[in-house]
């Protein structure tokens, strides 16, 4: 028996794919803010990198959490987005465990309840280059 692929939604505004589950987060509240996730082209070759996206409806209520691998951006050149109501906070974390030390960067987005419907927010993710290894230094003792 084969399992059918889940339906993948696209934003009518931007044509970007919607991260699965990121629509109608709070019953009775419309999805008024589109958060577009953008990865620098140089980072599309990272093998282990991902974005961890969280939506907090209240400071104590983690409503939804998703992981979006960077590979998803090469598979869908249209890009990715999430929809949230005009309330709460969104946390976007860029993670790449492959380099030493690992890369971890976070950014909070506070969504004001007065945000006009149709607002678009752009999140630009740019992973830092791998640190240069420290060379062994030798001192000559004469």
mmCIF file of the C-alpha atoms, coordinates in Angstrom:
data_MODEL
# 
_entry.id   MODEL 
# 
loop_
_atom_site.group_PDB 
_atom_site.id 
_atom_site.type_symbol 
_atom_site.label_atom_id 
_atom_site.label_alt_id 
_atom_site.label_comp_id 
_atom_site.label_asym_id 
_atom_site.label_entity_id 
_atom_site.label_seq_id 
_atom_site.pdbx_PDB_ins_code 
_atom_site.Cartn_x 
_atom_site.Cartn_y 
_atom_site.Cartn_z 
_atom_site.occupancy 
_atom_site.B_iso_or_equiv 
_atom_site.pdbx_formal_charge 
_atom_site.auth_seq_id 
_atom_site.auth_comp_id 
_atom_site.auth_asym_id 
_atom_site.auth_atom_id 
_atom_site.pdbx_PDB_model_num 
ATOM 1   C CA . UNK A 1 1   ? 0.000   0.000  0.000  1.00 0.00 ? 1   UNK A CA 1 
ATOM 2   C CA . UNK A 1 2   ? 1.314   3.450  -0.842 1.00 0.00 ? 2   UNK A CA 1 
ATOM 3   C CA . UNK A 1 3   ? 0.725   6.542  1.191  1.00 0.00 ? 3   UNK A CA 1 
ATOM 4   C CA . UNK A 1 4   ? -0.376  9.591  -0.802 1.00 0.00 ? 4   UNK A CA 1 
ATOM 5   C CA . UNK A 1 5   ? 1.769   12.682 -0.405 1.00 0.00 ? 5   UNK A CA 1 
ATOM 6   C CA . UNK A 1 6   ? 0.210   15.303 1.868  1.00 0.00 ? 6   UNK A CA 1 
ATOM 7   C CA . UNK A 1 7   ? -1.253  18.306 0.101  1.00 0.00 ? 7   UNK A CA 1 
ATOM 8   C CA . UNK A 1 8   ? 1.246   21.155 -0.093 1.00 0.00 ? 8   UNK A CA 1 
ATOM 9   C CA . UNK A 1 9   ? -0.209  24.663 0.088  1.00 0.00 ? 9   UNK A CA 1 
ATOM 10  C CA . UNK A 1 10  ? 1.186   27.757 -1.624 1.00 0.00 ? 10  UNK A CA 1 
ATOM 11  C CA . UNK A 1 11  ? 0.714   31.382 -0.675 1.00 0.00 ? 11  UNK A CA 1 
ATOM 12  C CA . UNK A 1 12  ? -1.701  33.145 -3.032 1.00 0.00 ? 12  UNK A CA 1 
ATOM 13  C CA . UNK A 1 13  ? 0.256   36.384 -2.440 1.00 0.00 ? 13  UNK A CA 1 
ATOM 14  C CA . UNK A 1 14  ? 3.837   35.248 -2.953 1.00 0.00 ? 14  UNK A CA 1 
ATOM 15  C CA . UNK A 1 15  ? 3.669   31.834 -4.633 1.00 0.00 ? 15  UNK A CA 1 
ATOM 16  C CA . UNK A 1 16  ? 5.877   30.402 -1.868 1.00 0.00 ? 16  UNK A CA 1 
ATOM 17  C CA . UNK A 1 17  ? 5.240   27.039 -0.288 1.00 0.00 ? 17  UNK A CA 1 
ATOM 18  C CA . UNK A 1 18  ? 3.697   27.164 3.173  1.00 0.00 ? 18  UNK A CA 1 
ATOM 19  C CA . UNK A 1 19  ? 5.579   25.154 5.803  1.00 0.00 ? 19  UNK A CA 1 
ATOM 20  C CA . UNK A 1 20  ? 3.149   22.314 6.628  1.00 0.00 ? 20  UNK A CA 1 
ATOM 21  C CA . UNK A 1 21  ? 0.871   23.194 9.530  1.00 0.00 ? 21  UNK A CA 1 
ATOM 22  C CA . UNK A 1 22  ? 1.501   26.945 9.418  1.00 0.00 ? 22  UNK A CA 1 
ATOM 23  C CA . UNK A 1 23  ? -2.020  28.086 8.542  1.00 0.00 ? 23  UNK A CA 1 
ATOM 24  C CA . UNK A 1 24  ? -5.016  28.723 10.815 1.00 0.00 ? 24  UNK A CA 1 
ATOM 25  C CA . UNK A 1 25  ? -2.925  28.447 13.989 1.00 0.00 ? 25  UNK A CA 1 
ATOM 26  C CA . UNK A 1 26  ? -5.595  29.918 16.273 1.00 0.00 ? 26  UNK A CA 1 
ATOM 27  C CA . UNK A 1 27  ? -9.223  28.958 15.599 1.00 0.00 ? 27  UNK A CA 1 
ATOM 28  C CA . UNK A 1 28  ? -11.326 32.000 14.794 1.00 0.00 ? 28  UNK A CA 1 
ATOM 29  C CA . UNK A 1 29  ? -8.358  34.258 13.972 1.00 0.00 ? 29  UNK A CA 1 
ATOM 30  C CA . UNK A 1 30  ? -7.317  34.940 10.419 1.00 0.00 ? 30  UNK A CA 1 
ATOM 31  C CA . UNK A 1 31  ? -3.799  34.442 9.086  1.00 0.00 ? 31  UNK A CA 1 
ATOM 32  C CA . UNK A 1 32  ? -2.972  38.097 8.591  1.00 0.00 ? 32  UNK A CA 1 
ATOM 33  C CA . UNK A 1 33  ? 0.859   38.062 8.477  1.00 0.00 ? 33  UNK A CA 1 
ATOM 34  C CA . UNK A 1 34  ? 3.002   36.177 5.946  1.00 0.00 ? 34  UNK A CA 1 
ATOM 35  C CA . UNK A 1 35  ? 6.558   35.577 7.131  1.00 0.00 ? 35  UNK A CA 1 
ATOM 36  C CA . UNK A 1 36  ? 8.821   34.817 4.179  1.00 0.00 ? 36  UNK A CA 1 
ATOM 37  C CA . UNK A 1 37  ? 11.961  32.792 4.893  1.00 0.00 ? 37  UNK A CA 1 
ATOM 38  C CA . UNK A 1 38  ? 14.977  33.528 2.683  1.00 0.00 ? 38  UNK A CA 1 
ATOM 39  C CA . UNK A 1 39  ? 18.329  31.707 2.662  1.00 0.00 ? 39  UNK A CA 1 
ATOM 40  C CA . UNK A 1 40  ? 21.471  33.228 1.142  1.00 0.00 ? 40  UNK A CA 1 
ATOM 41  C CA . UNK A 1 41  ? 22.417  31.417 -2.065 1.00 0.00 ? 41  UNK A CA 1 
ATOM 42  C CA . UNK A 1 42  ? 25.874  30.567 -0.706 1.00 0.00 ? 42  UNK A CA 1 
ATOM 43  C CA . UNK A 1 43  ? 24.246  28.620 2.140  1.00 0.00 ? 43  UNK A CA 1 
ATOM 44  C CA . UNK A 1 44  ? 22.086  26.372 -0.039 1.00 0.00 ? 44  UNK A CA 1 
ATOM 45  C CA . UNK A 1 45  ? 24.866  23.775 -0.208 1.00 0.00 ? 45  UNK A CA 1 
ATOM 46  C CA . UNK A 1 46  ? 24.959  23.214 3.558  1.00 0.00 ? 46  UNK A CA 1 
ATOM 47  C CA . UNK A 1 47  ? 24.136  19.586 4.246  1.00 0.00 ? 47  UNK A CA 1 
ATOM 48  C CA . UNK A 1 48  ? 23.096  19.684 7.900  1.00 0.00 ? 48  UNK A CA 1 
ATOM 49  C CA . UNK A 1 49  ? 21.616  23.173 8.268  1.00 0.00 ? 49  UNK A CA 1 
ATOM 50  C CA . UNK A 1 50  ? 18.003  23.809 9.189  1.00 0.00 ? 50  UNK A CA 1 
ATOM 51  C CA . UNK A 1 51  ? 15.630  26.457 10.451 1.00 0.00 ? 51  UNK A CA 1 
ATOM 52  C CA . UNK A 1 52  ? 13.691  25.854 13.646 1.00 0.00 ? 52  UNK A CA 1 
ATOM 53  C CA . UNK A 1 53  ? 10.524  27.960 13.588 1.00 0.00 ? 53  UNK A CA 1 
ATOM 54  C CA . UNK A 1 54  ? 8.323   28.438 16.653 1.00 0.00 ? 54  UNK A CA 1 
ATOM 55  C CA . UNK A 1 55  ? 5.062   30.304 17.161 1.00 0.00 ? 55  UNK A CA 1 
ATOM 56  C CA . UNK A 1 56  ? 4.148   31.456 20.665 1.00 0.00 ? 56  UNK A CA 1 
ATOM 57  C CA . UNK A 1 57  ? 0.526   32.661 20.872 1.00 0.00 ? 57  UNK A CA 1 
ATOM 58  C CA . UNK A 1 58  ? 1.236   33.832 24.432 1.00 0.00 ? 58  UNK A CA 1 
ATOM 59  C CA . UNK A 1 59  ? 4.502   34.017 26.392 1.00 0.00 ? 59  UNK A CA 1 
ATOM 60  C CA . UNK A 1 60  ? 3.688   30.652 27.979 1.00 0.00 ? 60  UNK A CA 1 
ATOM 61  C CA . UNK A 1 61  ? 1.989   28.892 25.029 1.00 0.00 ? 61  UNK A CA 1 
ATOM 62  C CA . UNK A 1 62  ? 4.230   27.279 22.413 1.00 0.00 ? 62  UNK A CA 1 
ATOM 63  C CA . UNK A 1 63  ? 1.575   26.758 19.742 1.00 0.00 ? 63  UNK A CA 1 
ATOM 64  C CA . UNK A 1 64  ? 3.628   25.253 16.910 1.00 0.00 ? 64  UNK A CA 1 
ATOM 65  C CA . UNK A 1 65  ? 7.222   24.260 16.219 1.00 0.00 ? 65  UNK A CA 1 
ATOM 66  C CA . UNK A 1 66  ? 8.633   23.096 12.866 1.00 0.00 ? 66  UNK A CA 1 
ATOM 67  C CA . UNK A 1 67  ? 12.015  22.202 11.413 1.00 0.00 ? 67  UNK A CA 1 
ATOM 68  C CA . UNK A 1 68  ? 12.727  23.250 7.831  1.00 0.00 ? 68  UNK A CA 1 
ATOM 69  C CA . UNK A 1 69  ? 15.943  21.813 6.359  1.00 0.00 ? 69  UNK A CA 1 
ATOM 70  C CA . UNK A 1 70  ? 17.958  24.134 4.148  1.00 0.00 ? 70  UNK A CA 1 
ATOM 71  C CA . UNK A 1 71  ? 17.720  21.418 1.470  1.00 0.00 ? 71  UNK A CA 1 
ATOM 72  C CA . UNK A 1 72  ? 14.019  22.302 1.191  1.00 0.00 ? 72  UNK A CA 1 
ATOM 73  C CA . UNK A 1 73  ? 15.035  25.598 -0.420 1.00 0.00 ? 73  UNK A CA 1 
ATOM 74  C CA . UNK A 1 74  ? 16.855  23.864 -3.274 1.00 0.00 ? 74  UNK A CA 1 
ATOM 75  C CA . UNK A 1 75  ? 13.915  21.485 -3.734 1.00 0.00 ? 75  UNK A CA 1 
ATOM 76  C CA . UNK A 1 76  ? 11.442  24.388 -3.912 1.00 0.00 ? 76  UNK A CA 1 
ATOM 77  C CA . UNK A 1 77  ? 13.064  27.427 -5.555 1.00 0.00 ? 77  UNK A CA 1 
ATOM 78  C CA . UNK A 1 78  ? 9.800   29.379 -5.085 1.00 0.00 ? 78  UNK A CA 1 
ATOM 79  C CA . UNK A 1 79  ? 10.734  29.630 -1.407 1.00 0.00 ? 79  UNK A CA 1 
ATOM 80  C CA . UNK A 1 80  ? 8.950   29.009 1.892  1.00 0.00 ? 80  UNK A CA 1 
ATOM 81  C CA . UNK A 1 81  ? 6.723   30.996 4.220  1.00 0.00 ? 81  UNK A CA 1 
ATOM 82  C CA . UNK A 1 82  ? 4.545   30.696 7.319  1.00 0.00 ? 82  UNK A CA 1 
ATOM 83  C CA . UNK A 1 83  ? 1.280   32.417 8.201  1.00 0.00 ? 83  UNK A CA 1 
ATOM 84  C CA . UNK A 1 84  ? 0.456   33.738 11.662 1.00 0.00 ? 84  UNK A CA 1 
ATOM 85  C CA . UNK A 1 85  ? -2.361  35.794 13.175 1.00 0.00 ? 85  UNK A CA 1 
ATOM 86  C CA . UNK A 1 86  ? -1.714  39.346 14.337 1.00 0.00 ? 86  UNK A CA 1 
ATOM 87  C CA . UNK A 1 87  ? -0.644  38.355 17.845 1.00 0.00 ? 87  UNK A CA 1 
ATOM 88  C CA . UNK A 1 88  ? 2.135   36.483 19.580 1.00 0.00 ? 88  UNK A CA 1 
ATOM 89  C CA . UNK A 1 89  ? 5.778   35.917 18.767 1.00 0.00 ? 89  UNK A CA 1 
ATOM 90  C CA . UNK A 1 90  ? 7.670   33.960 16.148 1.00 0.00 ? 90  UNK A CA 1 
ATOM 91  C CA . UNK A 1 91  ? 11.141  32.606 16.849 1.00 0.00 ? 91  UNK A CA 1 
ATOM 92  C CA . UNK A 1 92  ? 13.366  31.639 13.914 1.00 0.00 ? 92  UNK A CA 1 
ATOM 93  C CA . UNK A 1 93  ? 16.563  29.769 14.735 1.00 0.00 ? 93  UNK A CA 1 
ATOM 94  C CA . UNK A 1 94  ? 19.259  28.972 12.176 1.00 0.00 ? 94  UNK A CA 1 
ATOM 95  C CA . UNK A 1 95  ? 21.114  25.794 13.123 1.00 0.00 ? 95  UNK A CA 1 
ATOM 96  C CA . UNK A 1 96  ? 24.048  24.012 11.491 1.00 0.00 ? 96  UNK A CA 1 
ATOM 97  C CA . UNK A 1 97  ? 25.639  21.347 13.710 1.00 0.00 ? 97  UNK A CA 1 
ATOM 98  C CA . UNK A 1 98  ? 28.243  20.390 11.109 1.00 0.00 ? 98  UNK A CA 1 
ATOM 99  C CA . UNK A 1 99  ? 30.965  23.005 11.652 1.00 0.00 ? 99  UNK A CA 1 
ATOM 100 C CA . UNK A 1 100 ? 33.002  23.091 14.802 1.00 0.00 ? 100 UNK A CA 1 
ATOM 101 C CA . UNK A 1 101 ? 31.833  25.021 16.730 1.00 0.00 ? 101 UNK A CA 1 
ATOM 102 C CA . UNK A 1 102 ? 28.204  24.602 15.591 1.00 0.00 ? 102 UNK A CA 1 
ATOM 103 C CA . UNK A 1 103 ? 26.208  27.562 14.289 1.00 0.00 ? 103 UNK A CA 1 
ATOM 104 C CA . UNK A 1 104 ? 23.152  28.677 16.261 1.00 0.00 ? 104 UNK A CA 1 
ATOM 105 C CA . UNK A 1 105 ? 21.483  32.046 15.712 1.00 0.00 ? 105 UNK A CA 1 
ATOM 106 C CA . UNK A 1 106 ? 18.045  33.186 16.883 1.00 0.00 ? 106 UNK A CA 1 
ATOM 107 C CA . UNK A 1 107 ? 15.684  36.012 15.984 1.00 0.00 ? 107 UNK A CA 1 
ATOM 108 C CA . UNK A 1 108 ? 12.356  36.906 17.646 1.00 0.00 ? 108 UNK A CA 1 
ATOM 109 C CA . UNK A 1 109 ? 9.541   38.564 15.706 1.00 0.00 ? 109 UNK A CA 1 
ATOM 110 C CA . UNK A 1 110 ? 6.929   40.264 17.888 1.00 0.00 ? 110 UNK A CA 1 
ATOM 111 C CA . UNK A 1 111 ? 3.608   40.433 16.046 1.00 0.00 ? 111 UNK A CA 1 
ATOM 112 C CA . UNK A 1 112 ? 1.618   43.495 17.110 1.00 0.00 ? 112 UNK A CA 1 
ATOM 113 C CA . UNK A 1 113 ? -2.159  42.948 17.303 1.00 0.00 ? 113 UNK A CA 1 
ATOM 114 C CA . UNK A 1 114 ? -2.566  46.180 15.276 1.00 0.00 ? 114 UNK A CA 1 
ATOM 115 C CA . UNK A 1 115 ? -0.644  44.727 12.316 1.00 0.00 ? 115 UNK A CA 1 
ATOM 116 C CA . UNK A 1 116 ? -2.693  45.312 9.166  1.00 0.00 ? 116 UNK A CA 1 
ATOM 117 C CA . UNK A 1 117 ? -3.922  42.183 7.371  1.00 0.00 ? 117 UNK A CA 1 
ATOM 118 C CA . UNK A 1 118 ? -1.732  41.322 4.407  1.00 0.00 ? 118 UNK A CA 1 
ATOM 119 C CA . UNK A 1 119 ? 1.516   42.401 6.053  1.00 0.00 ? 119 UNK A CA 1 
ATOM 120 C CA . UNK A 1 120 ? 4.602   40.568 4.808  1.00 0.00 ? 120 UNK A CA 1 
ATOM 121 C CA . UNK A 1 121 ? 7.730   40.092 6.926  1.00 0.00 ? 121 UNK A CA 1 
ATOM 122 C CA . UNK A 1 122 ? 11.019  39.007 5.354  1.00 0.00 ? 122 UNK A CA 1 
ATOM 123 C CA . UNK A 1 123 ? 13.508  36.924 7.343  1.00 0.00 ? 123 UNK A CA 1 
ATOM 124 C CA . UNK A 1 124 ? 16.928  36.780 5.685  1.00 0.00 ? 124 UNK A CA 1 
ATOM 125 C CA . UNK A 1 125 ? 19.129  33.919 6.885  1.00 0.00 ? 125 UNK A CA 1 
ATOM 126 C CA . UNK A 1 126 ? 22.864  34.199 6.251  1.00 0.00 ? 126 UNK A CA 1 
ATOM 127 C CA . UNK A 1 127 ? 25.005  31.565 7.946  1.00 0.00 ? 127 UNK A CA 1 
ATOM 128 C CA . UNK A 1 128 ? 28.484  32.779 8.887  1.00 0.00 ? 128 UNK A CA 1 
ATOM 129 C CA . UNK A 1 129 ? 31.414  31.210 7.094  1.00 0.00 ? 129 UNK A CA 1 
ATOM 130 C CA . UNK A 1 130 ? 33.175  28.379 8.840  1.00 0.00 ? 130 UNK A CA 1 
ATOM 131 C CA . UNK A 1 131 ? 35.774  29.726 11.229 1.00 0.00 ? 131 UNK A CA 1 
ATOM 132 C CA . UNK A 1 132 ? 39.361  29.468 10.133 1.00 0.00 ? 132 UNK A CA 1 
ATOM 133 C CA . UNK A 1 133 ? 41.194  26.816 12.148 1.00 0.00 ? 133 UNK A CA 1 
ATOM 134 C CA . UNK A 1 134 ? 43.867  28.157 14.447 1.00 0.00 ? 134 UNK A CA 1 
ATOM 135 C CA . UNK A 1 135 ? 47.314  27.298 13.136 1.00 0.00 ? 135 UNK A CA 1 
ATOM 136 C CA . UNK A 1 136 ? 49.882  25.876 15.494 1.00 0.00 ? 136 UNK A CA 1 
ATOM 137 C CA . UNK A 1 137 ? 52.472  28.487 16.233 1.00 0.00 ? 137 UNK A CA 1 
ATOM 138 C CA . UNK A 1 138 ? 56.039  27.435 16.906 1.00 0.00 ? 138 UNK A CA 1 
ATOM 139 C CA . UNK A 1 139 ? 58.567  29.667 18.560 1.00 0.00 ? 139 UNK A CA 1 
ATOM 140 C CA . UNK A 1 140 ? 62.222  29.275 17.767 1.00 0.00 ? 140 UNK A CA 1 
ATOM 141 C CA . UNK A 1 141 ? 64.377  29.098 20.836 1.00 0.00 ? 141 UNK A CA 1 
ATOM 142 C CA . UNK A 1 142 ? 67.984  29.821 20.034 1.00 0.00 ? 142 UNK A CA 1 
# 
